[in-house]
């Protein structure tokens, strides 16, 4: 009897191992711009959505810091990745990545597929009313690799004949969009830049008031609901690394395009859903002009 019991247990263990091995784990790297915990809170449900849609596969969300993305893409540590548009272009040019979808964001009841950057100072800072007024002042951005939190504004400054690295008293990097906003609010720096919707998001959370800030080089885009200082660029793409089979990419893209705004995954990510990929040519041209990313010298 004891031998029969032992044999049954071993059989169950073998069966469980066989079932587990039959499930393919698919890893999706996500840029954790506000930290790993926030990234998981936002995207875990998307992994669960795909796992439910594609039997035989388990989708795992991998938060990636700004400095971890390219290592993961280059070495195939992830199968797919979701990063800002500029980081994607770098991965495409240098490591053969390919876009498969573009996020349709949900912001203030609007379905948005583009975003920009906003340059701002404190509302009571009478010394800064234009981009030129920031010369000789302390400036803060998110990170050198942050598209909406630095590169977009950087291009606007250069187009206006201003080189932040030469003309500003300092260019600092706060590491997150929220840190930049708070540094400007506290007067640690004179002005800063973050991606559009950051100020409105923090105001809705009660962290700041929009009246605390003055927008510099304000640009109005038809149908775009947020304060903005730059041109608009396509939203983040979901991309596959070079080694991910096209057939799997097609399965994932098809599944995600069935996502509805009412789905748990869409609500958690604060998106409407996903669309066929937009054209990222303008992002690549920005990199060439700024000599950054794939075109850094």
RABELFEN-V44957 format. One record per backbone hydrogen bond with DSSP energy under -1.0 kcal/mol. CO is the residue of the C=O (numbers start at 1). NH is the residue of the N-H. Records with the same first field share a line. If there is no record, write none. Layout:
CO = NH / NH
This chain:
1 = 5
2 = 6
3 = 7
4 = 8
5 = 9
6 = 10
7 = 11
8 = 12
9 = 13
10 = 14
11 = 15
12 = 16
13 = 17
14 = 18
15 = 19
16 = 20
17 = 21
18 = 22
20 = 23
24 = 58
26 = 60
27 = 79 / 80
28 = 62
29 = 82
30 = 64
31 = 33
32 = 35
35 = 39
36 = 40
37 = 41
38 = 42
39 = 43
40 = 44
43 = 47
44 = 48
45 = 49
46 = 50
47 = 51
48 = 52
49 = 53
50 = 54
54 = 57
56 = 24
58 = 26
60 = 28
62 = 30
64 = 32
65 = 68 / 69
68 = 72
69 = 73
70 = 74
71 = 75
72 = 77
79 = 241
80 = 29
81 = 239
82 = 31
84 = 88
85 = 89
86 = 90
87 = 91
88 = 92
89 = 93
90 = 94
91 = 95 / 97
92 = 96
98 = 240
101 = 238
102 = 275
104 = 272 / 273
105 = 112
107 = 110
110 = 107
112 = 105
113 = 235
115 = 233
116 = 196
117 = 229
118 = 194
119 = 216
120 = 192
121 = 214
122 = 125
124 = 126
125 = 128
131 = 134
132 = 135
134 = 137
137 = 169 / 170
138 = 190 / 191
139 = 172
140 = 193
141 = 174
142 = 175
143 = 146
146 = 151
147 = 152
149 = 142
150 = 154
151 = 155
152 = 156
153 = 157
154 = 158
155 = 159
156 = 160
157 = 162
158 = 161
163 = 166 / 167
164 = 168
167 = 136
170 = 139
172 = 141
176 = 180
177 = 181
178 = 182
179 = 183
180 = 184
181 = 185
182 = 186
183 = 188 / 189
191 = 140
192 = 120
194 = 118
195 = 198
197 = 201
198 = 202
199 = 203
200 = 204
201 = 205
202 = 207
203 = 206
209 = 212
210 = 213
212 = 123
214 = 121
221 = 224
228 = 219
233 = 115
236 = 103
238 = 100 / 101
239 = 81
240 = 98
241 = 244
245 = 249
246 = 250
247 = 251
248 = 252
249 = 253
250 = 254
251 = 255
252 = 256
253 = 257
255 = 258
256 = 259
260 = 263
263 = 267
264 = 268
265 = 269
266 = 271
270 = 106
273 = 104
275 = 102
280 = 284
281 = 285
282 = 286
283 = 287
284 = 288
285 = 289
286 = 290
287 = 291 / 292
292 = 295
293 = 296
